[in-house]
Amino acid sequence: MNNSAFRALSYGVYILSTWDNGRPTGCTVNSVMQITSSPATVAVSVNKNNYTHDCISQSGMFAVSVLHEQSDPSIIGTFGFSSGRDTDKFDKVKYSVKGMMPIVDNAAAYIVCSVEKMLETDTHTVFLGKVTDADVLENKPPMTYAYYHNVVKGKTAKNAPTYIEEKTETGKWVCSVCGYVYDGETPFEQLPDDFRCPVCKQPKSAFVKK
């Protein structure tokens, strides 16, 4: 089976958020879809190992922030390559409370849902949510999964349902945390010491040559 065939499907890049006993938390996801229009229902797939998964199960609500093409890539890294168990992901990300849920300000739109049903697979739970609030934040093109990979040059977290292990070209400098491959015009060795990964904000020392 050629897993690359799944990449022909259409995906977006979203920040899934909820509450953790009064503290906002969340993770990056790419599998969100509208199931029905009336009543408006949305489905999101979440890895059972994600801390956000447990928080949604307990709170019974979640929000989806739809990132746009100009959204700061570091948001994806912050929510995609660290765990809410030991990290306050919203500490350095501007957010608002809409429909009683935390949402990322730097996004194209948001959708708030109450959990109606949970469909279980071996590794993921599909949360079906009834939409309770939604609005457009910025009139900018939503970021697609393809745009994230081809333009932002970002990588997929291993807990994502669309994760496919990739082999990196030799001779490239790669972020050991998120897998971002540096391909700038300036040789990596000549970058300033304060250079940071544009996706997960790790320091230059986190990069390894492969």
Helices and strands as residue ranges (DSSP letters): G 3-8, E 14-20, E 23-29, E 32-37, E 40-47, H 51-59, E 61-66, H 73-80, E 95-98, E 101-104, E 109-120, E 124-136, H 145-150, E 173-175, E 181-182, G 188-190, G 204-206, E 207-209
